[in-house]
Structure formats: C-alpha cells, structure tokens
Amino acid sequence: MDATTVLKVQKHYPVLLKEIISVISPQHGGTFIDCTFGQGGYTKQILNFENTNVIALDRDIDSKKIANQLKENYEDRFIFKNIKFSQLNNLKLRNENIRGIIFDLGYSYTQIKDPQKGLSFQSGGELNMQLGLNSYSAEDAINKLDEKELEKIFKYFGDEKEAKYIAHNIIKERSRNKITTKGLVEIIDKSKKRKNFKVHNATKVFQALRIFVNKEISELIFGLINAAKVLKKGGILGVVTFHSLEDKIVKYFFKSLSENKSISRYSPFVKQSDTLFNLIQKKPITPTAEEVSENPPSRSAKFRYGIKKTDFYNFDTDIEKKFRNYIEIENYGDKL
C-alpha cells in the first residue's frame, strides 16, 4: 500500500479528495461514515458543509488525538470510535440517515514513519506492523510460522516471485538468531535472484506482512458487507484502494451486487429490483496528473463507488467464498 501523503512536505494528504466530495455530495446534508479516519482529511472536508454529521472510525488509537481536536469544533456533529471498520454492524446504525460511507485503504505518512509501528523496511524500530487492535505482530509471524505458511503469505499477499527462497532462508536464519527488521531486509536481499532497481527488494514482503498482521483482506470483505447493510437507499459506498488485491476485491464486490441477483425475489417486503447497487461508472476514478505530480504515492490510487438502490439489508453475496483462499491464509495467525 502507498501512504496518502505528500512526501516532500511530510504532511497528510487525502487522495482524490475533490473527486470523492463531488461523488458523495455532502452539501445536501446527512450522516457520513469515515471508516479510515487517520488524520481526518475527508472528515474535515465533509464537516465544512452544514447539516452534515460524521461518524469516524479508526483502529489506530493515535488517531484519537486528532479526533479530540476536531470534537472541540464540531461537538454535536462528530463522533469518533476506536474500532475496526469490519465492526460497523456493532454500531446499530440502521435507523440513521447514512448517506455516504468512505474507505481509504492507504497508510498515512505518520504511520509509515512511526518506528514503533515498524511498517516500513526503512524503519529503525521493531518488526511490528500492528495498526491497532491486533493479536500478533510481524515479528511473531516471521519467527513462529512454518516455511510453507510464510511462503504463501509472501506469494499471495505480496505477489513475491521469490517467496519460496525467502521463506526458506528465514527459517534457516531464525534457527540461529531472532529476526529483526534489518535482518529481514538482509535475508530478502540475499534471496532475490533478480534485482529491481526501481522498487526496493523488500517492498513486496513487507506489504504481505502488513496485510497478514492486520488481516486486511477479511477486514475489507466484512467492512464492505457491513457498510452495504447500514447504508440508506440512494446512499453511496466508496473505496480508495492502493494495490491490485484490494482493488480486485472491491471491484468484484460492486460488480457482483450490481449485476447478479443479490436480493431475494421471494421476500414479501421487497418490490425493488434484484440488485443492490447501481454503478454509474465501471472503471475506477484515478488521480489527475496534477495530483500525482504533487503527491507521487497517489499514482496507484483507484476510487470505486456504488449507489445503493434499496433499503434492503439481508442481501446475498459470495465474496467470502470467492476470496476464501486469502482468508484461510490470514487465519494462520490464529495460532500465534
């Protein structure tokens, strides 16, 4: 994943902000859910419009500092919850006028550069990678999972072609020493047969570990399902992704619920069409050349959205089955 930041000035930069605001239209009022509050970029922009309310979520407790500052200015219109967005269904929002739900799946500059989080291969901190509300760290995974499990994590979550060799060398090294961030980078460098001078050798492995430690695949899948349930008719669900696996999941979710029968025709209370979402455009919205020039990490961002066609909640989706293989790999963490 790329961070939604401007690296030159080292500040938070909400990607595709103008485009997202244009799509969700907060000028018409209503309640919006910012599922990845972070530094509050989207939330602040929404609250600039009168008659809006924002429910902000973030698993990273550090976000609460910014949320507390925002609460001082918008006491009656802003709520912050330190929870994972997969837990949306626990908020009991069906009776709320939810007009828009936004997910930004990137990391902020402050998260990437925080040595305690250990998200980056350039970090001098521990091999951590926990974004919050986690059960185990990257250090636990690297030093405790078996060779085949590590290989699958690197291969499926990072698309790492040398996954087998890297996993094998990790097992060899950890029999002698506990593996640290620096040590893992060295193992990856030695394991790579083909060097890529445009992308750091450790990029894909570290991406894979971040996804695994934070269960980002199952989080996204259940986050999308629960967001679709609480959204009102005419409400918009939008997601910004930063790598191909995320985008694959989001694309399938919207496509399947807009093209396939996702609402039971036998329900006595439903007279609407059999699909849950209407897609205005099938291709994702991407940053302009101007935004990419100002903020290079935004180049991989893709924004997809759908408009809910009915207030029906108990829809059918096979997304868990479709991506079961990835969820099973995430479940390796259950034994750590």
C-alpha positions in Angstrom: 0.0 0.0 0.0 1.1 3.5 -0.6 0.6 6.2 2.0 -1.8 9.1 1.3 0.7 11.8 1.9 2.8 14.4 0.4 6.4 13.2 1.0 8.1 16.5 0.2 6.3 18.5 2.9 5.7 15.5 5.1 2.1 16.0 5.8 -1.1 14.1 5.4 -2.7 14.4 2.1 -6.2 12.8 1.5 -6.1 11.2 -2.0 -8.8 12.1 -4.6 -10.4 14.5 -2.1 -12.1 16.7 -4.7 -13.4 13.6 -6.6 -14.8 11.9 -3.5 -16.5 15.0 -2.2 -18.1 15.5 -5.7 -19.4 11.9 -5.6 -20.8 11.9 -2.1 -22.3 15.4 -2.3 -22.2 16.4 1.4 -23.7 19.8 0.5 -27.1 18.1 0.7 -26.6 17.1 4.3 -26.9 13.7 6.0 -24.7 11.4 8.1 -21.4 10.1 6.6 -19.1 7.4 7.9 -15.4 7.8 7.5 -14.2 4.2 8.0 -10.5 5.2 8.0 -10.3 8.5 9.8 -6.5 8.7 10.0 -5.5 12.3 10.0 -9.1 13.4 9.4 -8.7 14.7 5.8 -12.1 13.5 4.4 -13.9 14.1 7.7 -12.8 17.8 7.9 -13.9 18.5 4.4 -17.4 16.9 4.9 -17.9 18.8 8.2 -17.3 22.1 6.3 -20.8 21.6 4.9 -23.7 22.5 7.2 -26.3 19.8 8.1 -23.7 17.1 7.9 -22.6 14.6 10.6 -19.6 12.3 10.6 -19.1 9.0 12.4 -15.3 8.4 12.2 -13.7 5.0 12.8 -10.1 4.0 13.1 -8.3 1.0 14.6 -5.2 3.2 15.3 -5.6 4.8 18.7 -3.2 7.5 17.7 -6.0 8.9 15.5 -7.9 9.8 18.6 -5.6 12.8 19.3 -6.8 14.4 16.1 -10.3 13.3 16.7 -10.4 15.1 20.1 -9.2 18.3 18.5 -12.0 18.0 15.8 -14.6 17.3 18.5 -13.9 20.7 20.0 -15.1 22.4 16.8 -17.9 20.0 15.9 -19.1 18.7 19.2 -22.7 17.9 18.1 -21.8 16.7 14.6 -18.8 14.4 15.1 -18.3 11.1 16.8 -15.1 9.0 16.8 -14.9 5.3 17.5 -11.6 3.4 18.0 -12.8 0.2 16.3 -12.0 -1.8 13.2 -14.3 -0.9 10.3 -15.4 -4.6 10.0 -17.3 -3.9 13.2 -19.6 -1.4 11.6 -22.5 -3.7 12.3 -22.0 -3.3 16.1 -22.9 0.4 15.9 -26.6 -0.2 15.3 -27.0 2.4 12.5 -29.9 1.0 10.5 -32.2 3.9 11.7 -29.6 6.5 10.9 -29.7 8.6 7.7 -26.4 7.2 6.4 -25.8 9.0 3.0 -22.2 8.0 2.4 -19.5 5.6 3.6 -15.9 6.1 2.6 -12.9 3.7 3.0 -9.3 4.9 2.2 -7.1 1.9 2.4 -3.8 3.7 2.4 -1.4 4.4 5.2 -0.7 7.9 6.4 2.8 9.4 6.4 2.8 9.5 10.2 2.1 5.7 10.3 4.7 4.8 7.8 7.4 6.9 9.6 6.5 5.8 13.1 9.3 3.5 14.2 7.1 1.9 16.9 4.7 0.7 14.2 7.5 -0.8 12.2 5.5 -0.6 8.9 8.5 0.2 6.7 11.6 -1.7 5.7 13.4 1.6 6.3 12.2 1.7 9.9 14.7 1.5 12.7 12.1 0.1 15.0 10.9 -3.4 15.8 9.3 -5.7 13.3 5.8 -4.8 14.4 3.3 -3.6 11.7 0.3 -3.6 14.1 -2.1 -0.8 13.2 -4.1 -1.3 16.3 -6.5 -3.9 17.9 -4.1 -6.7 16.8 -3.4 -10.1 18.3 0.1 -10.6 17.0 3.0 -8.7 15.2 5.1 -9.3 12.1 7.9 -10.4 14.5 5.6 -13.2 15.8 4.8 -14.2 12.2 8.4 -14.2 10.9 9.8 -16.1 13.9 6.9 -18.6 14.6 5.1 -19.6 11.3 6.4 -22.5 9.3 8.1 -22.3 6.0 5.1 -23.1 3.8 2.9 -20.6 5.6 5.4 -17.8 5.2 5.8 -18.7 1.5 2.0 -18.4 0.9 1.8 -15.1 2.8 4.6 -13.6 0.6 3.2 -15.2 -2.6 -0.5 -14.4 -2.3 -0.4 -11.1 -0.3 2.8 -9.6 -1.9 2.9 -11.3 -5.3 6.5 -12.1 -4.4 8.1 -14.4 -7.1 11.0 -15.4 -4.8 8.6 -16.3 -1.9 9.9 -19.8 -1.6 13.5 -18.9 -1.3 12.9 -16.0 1.1 10.8 -18.2 3.4 13.4 -21.0 3.3 16.2 -18.5 4.2 14.1 -17.0 7.0 13.7 -20.5 8.6 17.5 -21.1 8.3 18.4 -17.7 9.9 15.9 -17.8 12.7 17.4 -21.1 14.0 20.4 -19.1 14.8 19.1 -15.6 15.6 15.8 -13.8 16.2 14.9 -11.9 13.0 14.7 -8.1 13.2 13.6 -5.5 10.6 17.2 -5.1 9.5 17.8 -8.8 9.5 14.7 -9.5 7.4 15.7 -6.9 4.8 19.2 -8.6 4.6 17.6 -12.0 4.1 15.4 -10.7 1.3 18.3 -9.0 -0.4 20.3 -12.3 -0.4 17.4 -14.3 -1.6 16.4 -12.2 -4.6 17.9 -13.7 -7.8 16.8 -10.8 -9.9 17.3 -7.3 -8.6 14.8 -4.5 -9.3 16.5 -1.1 -9.1 13.2 0.8 -9.3 11.5 -0.9 -6.4 13.2 -1.9 -3.1 13.7 -5.7 -2.8 11.8 -5.8 0.5 8.7 -3.9 -0.8 6.5 -6.9 -1.6 7.4 -8.9 1.5 6.7 -6.0 3.8 3.4 -5.4 2.0 2.4 -9.0 2.5 3.3 -8.9 6.2 1.3 -5.7 6.8 -1.8 -7.4 5.1 -1.3 -10.5 7.2 -0.7 -8.9 10.6 -3.7 -6.6 10.2 -6.0 -9.2 8.5 -6.6 -6.6 5.8 -8.4 -9.0 3.4 -11.1 -10.2 5.8 -11.3 -6.7 7.3 -12.1 -5.3 3.9 -14.5 -8.0 3.0 -16.6 -7.8 6.2 -16.2 -4.0 6.2 -17.8 -3.8 2.7 -20.6 -6.2 3.6 -21.5 -4.3 6.8 -21.2 -0.9 5.2 -23.6 -2.0 2.5 -26.1 -3.1 5.2 -26.2 0.2 7.1 -26.3 2.4 4.0 -29.6 4.0 3.1 -31.3 3.9 -0.3 -29.5 6.4 -2.5 -26.5 6.4 -0.2 -23.0 6.0 -1.7 -20.3 3.5 -0.7 -16.9 4.5 -1.9 -13.5 2.8 -1.6 -10.0 4.0 -2.4 -7.5 1.2 -3.0 -3.8 1.2 -3.5 -2.8 -2.3 -4.7 -4.2 -4.9 -7.0 -5.5 -7.4 -4.5 -7.6 -4.7 -2.7 -8.9 -3.4 -6.0 -9.8 -6.9 -7.1 -11.9 -7.5 -4.0 -13.7 -4.1 -4.3 -14.3 -4.5 -8.0 -15.8 -7.9 -7.5 -18.0 -6.8 -4.6 -19.6 -3.9 -6.6 -19.8 -5.9 -9.8 -21.5 -9.0 -8.2 -24.0 -6.9 -6.3 -24.9 -4.7 -9.4 -25.1 -7.5 -12.0 -26.1 -10.6 -10.1 -29.3 -11.2 -8.1 -28.4 -10.1 -4.6 -31.8 -9.6 -3.1 -34.2 -12.4 -2.7 -37.2 -12.1 -5.0 -39.3 -14.1 -2.6 -39.1 -11.6 0.2 -42.6 -10.3 0.9 -41.3 -6.8 1.7 -39.1 -6.2 -1.4 -40.6 -5.0 -4.6 -37.4 -3.4 -5.9 -35.0 -4.8 -8.4 -32.9 -7.9 -7.6 -29.6 -6.0 -7.4 -28.3 -3.9 -4.5 -26.1 -1.3 -6.2 -26.2 0.9 -9.2 -22.8 1.6 -10.7 -22.6 5.0 -12.5 -19.2 4.0 -14.0 -17.5 0.7 -14.1 -14.0 2.0 -14.4 -12.3 3.4 -11.3 -11.6 7.1 -10.8 -7.8 7.8 -10.7 -5.8 10.8 -9.6 -5.1 13.6 -12.1 -1.6 14.2 -13.4 -1.5 17.3 -11.3 -2.3 15.3 -8.1 0.3 12.7 -8.9 2.9 15.4 -9.5 2.1 17.0 -6.2 1.8 13.7 -4.3 3.6 10.8 -6.1 2.3 8.0 -3.8 -1.2 8.7 -5.1 -0.3 7.3 -8.5 -1.6 3.8 -7.6 -4.9 5.0 -6.0 -8.2 3.8 -7.5 -11.6 5.0 -6.3 -14.7 2.8 -7.0 -18.2 3.6 -5.7 -21.7 2.3 -5.9 -25.2 3.8 -5.1 -27.5 1.7 -3.0 -30.8 1.0 -4.8 -32.9 -0.2 -1.8 -33.1 -0.1 2.0 -33.0 -3.9 1.9 -30.3 -5.2 4.3 -30.1 -9.0 4.1 -28.6 -9.4 0.7 -26.7 -12.4 -0.7 -23.0 -12.2 -1.6 -20.5 -14.9 -2.4 -17.5 -12.6 -1.8 -16.3 -14.7 1.2 -16.3 -17.8 -0.9 -14.6 -16.0 -3.8 -11.7 -15.0 -1.7 -11.7 -17.9 0.8 -8.1 -18.8 0.0 -6.9 -15.4 1.2 -8.9 -15.6 4.4 -7.6 -19.1 5.1 -4.0 -17.7 4.8 -4.8 -14.9 7.2 -6.1 -17.5 9.7 -2.6 -18.8 10.1 -2.3 -16.0 12.7 -4.9 -17.7 14.9 -2.2 -20.0 16.4 0.3 -17.2 17.2 
